[in-house]
Amino acid sequence: MKRSTLGFFCSNAELLARIELATEFVAAIVDKWTVVEAQTYYVQLVKGLDQQSTAQALNKSGVTVNKALQRAQNRLIDRYLDDTENWIKDLINA
């Protein structure tokens, strides 16, 4: 895929300090995604589908979807998104 930049911008210095390095690592992963990996991760994330339903939605085999998600490091990206959401909530409630 075409190289792009993933960034996180806000005026809260504490949040930026927490997330800047993690965002750089995630950006390095996402920048290496193929179109299939990006489509697979996007469909699963946005539609909230399991792998079998994702395969059906994309008209691909379950093995193809599973391998695409593994190459996309979906579990790591999911952890990043969950942690970011929790950091934001923590700072709002502080």
N, C-alpha and C positions, 0 to 999 in steps of 0.2 A: 504494500500500500504506500501511497504517497506520505512522506514524512510530515508530521504535523507536531504541534506543541500542545501538551496538556498543561494547563496551569490552574492554579487556585488563587483567587484574588479576594481580599477583604481588608477592611481597615483594622481588624483585630490582630494585634501583633502576637498575642499568645497563641491564637489559632494558627497563624502562619508559621510560627516556630514549631508547632506540633506536626504540621502537615507538609511542610515544604520538601523535606527529604523523601518521604514516602511517595509524594506526588512525582518526583523525579524518577524514582524507580518504576512506578506504574507507567509513566510516559515512555520509558525505554522499552517496556514490554509491549504496550499498545502500538508504538511506532513500527514494530516488527510483525504485526498481525497481517495475515493475508486477507483478501476480501471475504473468503469463506469463514475464516475465524471471526472476523468482525461481524458478519451477518448472523452467524450462529449465536455468538454471545449476545448481540443486540436483541434478537428475537426471544431468546430465553429470558433475558433480564426484563425487557419491557412487557412481554406477555405473561411472564411468570410461569412458563411451561417447564415440564420435566423434559428429560432428553428424548424420550419417545415422541412426545407431542411436538417438540422442536423439530425432530426429524421429519415428521409428517407435514408440518407447516412449511418446511423448506424443500420438501420432496427429495429428501436425502435419506440414506440408510442410518440406522442407529449407530453403527460403527463409525461412520463419517462424522456424525455430530459429536460422538464421544471423543474421538481423536482431535477434532477441531477445538473443542473446549479444553482438552488437556494442553494442546499447543498454545492456546490463548491464555493459559494459566488462570482459568476462570475462578478457581477457589481463592487464589491470592487477590485477584481483582475484587471479588465479592467481599473479602475481609477488609480491603482498603475502603470500599464504599461504606460498609457497616461502621468501621472505626471513624471515618470522617463524619458520618451522620451523628454518631454518639458524641464526638468532640464538639460539634456545633451545638447539640442539645445541652451538653455540660456547660458550655460558655454562655449560652442564653439564660440558663437557670442559675448561673453563679451570681 
